[in-house]
Amino acid sequence: MEFLGTTLENIEDIAQKEVKELINQEASIILPGLLKFEAEEQEVINLIHHSRSCQKFYKLLHKIEFKDFENLKEKLFKIEFNFVQEPFVVRVEKKDNEDFKSLTLEKDLGELIHDSFNKEVSLKEPKTILCLIIRENTCFLTIDYTKEKLSKRDYRLQLNVHSINPLISYFLLRFSDWKPGESILDPFINTGDIVIEAGLFALNIPPNKEIKFQYEQFTELKPKEGILDKELEIHGLDVNEYNVKKALFNATLVNIQDKLKLKKGEIDWLDSEFKEGEIKRIVTYPPYTSKTYPNEKIKEMYKELFHQADYILDNEGSVTILHPANENVYDYLKGSNFKLEKSRKMEINNRICIASVFKKVYKSE
């Protein structure tokens, strides 16, 4: 069987890697934010429960190339929909900037299946969600196996405007080359996005245990478990005590609060909080230039961060920072023992950002 997985643009390679790790299948990137792979149903159910980089998964039925709206309707209406388990509903998933008559198509195809194939419709409790994924002039006719976006996460209750999509948090961890078991620090934890994702990943805890998935409507297959119980070296600091409380509250929702070492603290204290070379990776989304944090304050913050990181990171350590594209982070490297290793552009909360990995180097390098 062929399946599709959706993810955020520019993190598709991480999703590919995860599919390979979780179910030992090769996924191909067929369009930005869209993967295709072959798998058995049990494998996909395992993937749904354990994936941290994908938003949704669909069983692929047909790929349709079309010229315009009427041409797509014509091709869809020729398909035999006897396979649909009732009650059903039709949904269209498209990019926000694509001009397409989604509601009209949902209504017209739903009426066809109801009238021609005698299938009951249910908008609230469907057994089958037929999803049309539209990308330019290509339509993928699919069955939705997830219903809700996997990025919802069970722990995301105490949030603020600086909180980031958990798929991005997971991406940052993998992009930094952090591995479960290694020490990691987020010195600006905010609401705990990065450290909680690190804890769930390290302990193999499914990120969405409380979500009811659509596949449960039509199969009795169950996901494989394998939760680990081990001590972690996941550290988090924040100068705002209220943020620390929010992060701890969110961590309790997935029962990992005792596995994370979170406390109030400033980056100036890092060399007193940690021993020399104690930390392997720093991964963070720090404050950016604003009225609260003027440019000069941000400049001092970064200089202090790299100064402290030079002491607490081991010789193979690195600092991974998510920052706005217009933040001159690279200028703050001057005089430090760090150099840019790799970077990637992405959009965060309608802001163009860059994930940058800075490697600790010896002065001879």
C-alpha positions, -999 to 999 in steps of 0.1 A, spaced: 0 0 0 11 36 -7 8 63 19 14 100 21 28 120 50 26 157 53 52 178 72 65 214 72 84 227 43 122 225 47 121 197 73 112 169 48 147 153 52 141 148 90 107 133 83 123 109 57 149 99 83 122 93 109 101 71 85 132 50 79 140 47 116 105 39 127 93 14 101 124 8 79 108 22 48 122 46 23 101 78 18 105 101 -12 98 138 -12 73 143 -40 65 179 -33 74 205 -7 60 192 26 48 160 11 63 125 14 53 92 -3 62 57 9 51 21 8 40 4 40 17 -21 57 -11 -8 77 4 -19 110 36 0 101 16 32 94 -2 29 128 31 26 145 43 57 126 12 77 135 18 71 172 55 77 172 62 103 145 74 137 158 81 153 124 49 147 104 15 164 106 -8 138 91 -8 104 73 -30 93 44 -36 61 24 -31 70 -12 -58 58 -36 -54 79 -68 -31 105 -82 -49 128 -106 -34 154 -129 -60 181 -140 -62 213 -160 -88 232 -140 -116 228 -115 -141 213 -139 -116 189 -153 -108 176 -118 -145 171 -110 -149 152 -143 -120 128 -134 -131 123 -98 -167 115 -109 -155 86 -130 -140 68 -99 -159 39 -84 -165 47 -47 -179 14 -36 -150 9 -13 -160 38 10 -170 27 45 -200 47 56 -207 72 71 -181 93 52 -171 129 46 -151 146 19 -124 171 29 -100 192 7 -65 200 20 -47 227 1 -21 254 6 -35 287 19 -24 306 -11 -40 283 -37 -72 296 -52 -95 266 -52 -132 260 -46 -127 236 -17 -162 238 -2 -179 233 -36 -157 203 -44 -164 187 -10 -202 192 -14 -203 180 -51 -182 149 -46 -200 141 -13 -234 143 -31 -222 121 -59 -210 93 -35 -242 96 -15 -265 95 -45 -247 71 -69 -232 47 -43 -258 50 -16 -233 59 11 -244 77 43 -227 111 50 -217 123 85 -199 156 89 -193 151 127 -185 114 131 -174 99 98 -159 65 96 -141 74 64 -125 108 57 -119 111 20 -92 138 17 -83 155 -16 -48 169 -12 -44 196 -39 -10 209 -50 -11 231 -80 -25 209 -108 -22 176 -90 -48 160 -67 -41 131 -44 -72 112 -35 -66 97 -1 -81 83 31 -72 103 62 -57 80 89 -51 107 115 -80 131 116 -62 157 138 -28 172 131 -1 153 150 15 186 158 -13 192 183 6 174 211 -9 164 245 13 188 265 7 221 247 -16 239 271 6 267 287 17 286 256 26 322 246 35 341 214 71 328 215 61 291 216 70 272 185 55 243 165 66 210 181 76 198 147 102 226 146 114 218 181 120 182 170 136 194 138 161 215 158 170 185 179 177 164 149 194 192 129 218 198 159 228 161 157 218 156 193 213 120 203 192 107 232 215 100 261 237 131 254 235 161 276 216 191 262 207 226 274 181 251 263 190 284 282 158 301 270 132 274 276 101 297 273 72 272 276 94 241 274 89 233 237 124 220 230 132 203 262 99 184 264 103 172 228 138 160 237 124 142 268 97 124 248 121 115 221 147 101 245 122 81 264 104 68 233 71 82 246 44 87 219 38 125 216 0 121 212 -12 93 234 -46 110 242 -56 118 206 -82 96 190 -70 87 155 -92 82 125 -78 47 117 -94 34 149 -127 37 131 -120 8 107 -93 -14 122 -85 -31 155 -47 -29 149 -28 -14 179 5 5 179 36 -11 194 48 4 226 83 6 240 85 34 265 119 36 282 127 45 318 162 61 322 179 91 336 183 121 312 206 150 311 181 175 297 186 209 312 166 241 308 169 276 321 149 308 318 153 342 334 115 344 337 103 322 366 68 322 351 81 306 320 98 279 341 65 272 358 47 269 324 74 245 311 71 223 342 33 223 340 34 213 304 59 185 312 36 171 339 9 166 312 32 139 297 46 128 331 82 137 324 86 166 348 110 145 370 132 136 340 139 173 331 162 196 350 145 230 347 151 260 368 152 298 368 186 312 357 204 336 335 230 328 308 256 347 329 254 318 354 260 289 330 297 285 340 286 282 376 257 259 369 277 234 348 312 220 348 336 226 320 327 204 290 296 191 307 271 198 279 271 183 245 245 204 227 229 237 232 196 240 213 175 271 217 151 297 204 163 329 222 146 363 224 149 384 193 151 422 187 119 440 199 108 468 221 115 446 251 148 435 237 165 463 218 193 455 194 221 463 219 206 440 245 204 412 220 240 417 209 252 414 245 230 383 250 245 365 221 281 374 230 275 362 266 259 330 252 289 321 230 313 330 258 295 307 283 290 280 257 328 279 251 333 268 287 304 244 293 304 226 259 327 196 253 352 197 225 327 182 200 299 204 212 277 228 192 251 256 196 220 254 175 199 286 174 166 294 157 166 331 150 149 356 127 166 360 93 172 397 99 190 390 132 228 395 126 238 364 147 268 357 126 283 391 135 282 381 171 307 352 165 336 376 161 362 368 188 345 335 198 356 299 193 326 290 171 320 289 134 289 283 113 286 246 104 252 246 86 219 266 84 184 263 71 157 289 64 120 283 75 89 302 85 80 304 122 48 322 133 47 341 100 83 352 105 112 341 82 137 324 105 170 305 102 182 275 121 219 278 125 243 253 139 276 267 153 304 242 159 329 247 187 364 248 172 399 252 183 416 285 174 439 267 150 408 258 129 
